[in-house]
Amino acid sequence: MDRCAVEFIARRWWRRVEVWVIALLIVAGSFSLGFGASQWSLASWYSNQVTQVRTAYDEALKQRDLRLTKLADSTKEAAGKVEAAADSVSKAADKADKAADKAGEVLEKANQ
């Protein structure tokens, strides 16, 4: 073949290859850009989910603290009532002991 024809064919094939290479680069770039955008969207969604979970956890902790505070208050109130009852029982026991002592004295005087 003539050298001019060979150069013409080479230029023509090179243009075809060049077009395919450019097309492949555009497609690869599009895939890469799409993948990056999807990763960014997914990271944003995860961040939103984490925020919601943290908010729910904080609310649950507030509710738990409120229940614990109510439990501590009712325990303190119950302890006060138990202490008052114990004082009443102690006073009643003292009175019963004094009554028993007087009854014992009366019995001793009656036996003499």
C-alpha positions in Angstrom: 0.0 0.0 0.0 1.0 3.5 -0.5 2.4 5.3 2.5 -0.2 8.1 2.2 -3.0 5.5 2.4 -1.4 3.8 5.4 -1.2 7.2 7.2 -4.8 8.0 6.3 -6.0 4.7 7.7 -3.8 5.1 10.8 -5.2 8.6 11.5 -8.7 7.3 10.9 -8.2 4.3 13.4 -6.6 6.6 15.9 -9.6 8.9 15.8 -11.8 5.9 16.5 -9.7 4.8 19.4 -9.5 8.3 20.7 -13.3 8.7 20.6 -13.7 5.4 22.4 -11.1 6.3 25.0 -12.8 9.6 25.6 -16.2 7.9 25.8 -14.8 5.4 28.3 -13.3 8.2 30.4 -16.7 10.0 30.4 -18.5 6.9 31.5 -15.9 6.1 34.2 -16.1 9.7 35.4 -19.9 9.5 35.5 -19.8 6.3 37.5 -17.3 7.7 39.9 -19.3 10.9 40.4 -22.5 8.9 40.9 -20.8 6.7 43.4 -19.4 9.7 45.3 -22.9 11.4 45.3 -24.5 8.2 46.6 -21.9 7.9 49.4 -22.5 11.5 50.4 -26.2 10.9 50.5 -25.8 7.7 52.5 -23.5 9.5 55.0 -26.0 12.3 55.4 -28.8 9.7 56.0 -26.6 7.9 58.6 -25.9 11.2 60.3 -29.6 12.0 60.5 -30.3 8.5 62.0 -27.5 9.0 64.6 -29.0 12.3 65.6 -32.5 10.7 66.0 -31.0 7.9 68.1 -29.1 10.3 70.3 -32.2 12.4 70.8 -34.3 9.3 71.7 -31.5 8.1 74.1 -31.4 11.5 75.8 -35.2 11.4 76.2 -35.0 7.9 77.6 -32.3 9.0 80.1 -34.5 11.9 81.2 -37.4 9.6 81.8 -35.2 7.2 83.7 -33.8 10.0 85.9 -37.3 11.2 86.6 -38.4 7.7 87.6 -35.4 7.3 89.8 -36.0 10.7 91.4 -39.6 9.7 92.1 -38.4 6.4 93.5 -35.9 8.1 95.8 -38.5 10.5 97.0 -41.0 7.8 97.8 -38.3 5.7 99.5 -37.4 8.7 101.6 -41.0 9.2 102.5 -41.4 5.5 103.3 -38.3 5.7 105.5 -39.7 8.6 107.4 -43.0 6.7 107.9 -41.1 3.6 109.1 -39.0 5.7 111.5 -42.2 7.3 112.9 -43.8 3.9 113.3 -40.7 2.6 115.0 -40.8 5.5 117.4 -44.4 4.7 118.1 -43.7 1.1 118.7 -40.8 2.0 121.0 -43.0 4.3 123.0 -45.7 1.6 123.2 -43.1 -0.9 124.3 -41.8 1.5 127.0 -45.4 2.0 128.2 -46.1 -1.7 128.2 -42.8 -2.3 130.1 -43.9 0.3 132.7 -47.3 -1.3 132.9 -45.8 -4.7 133.4 -43.5 -3.3 136.1 -46.5 -1.7 137.9 -48.4 -5.0 137.6 -45.4 -6.8 139.0 -45.3 -4.4 141.9 -49.0 -4.8 142.6 -48.7 -8.6 142.5 -45.7 -8.4 145.0 -47.7 -6.2 147.3 -50.7 -8.5 147.1 -48.5 -11.6 147.8 -47.0 -10.1 150.9 
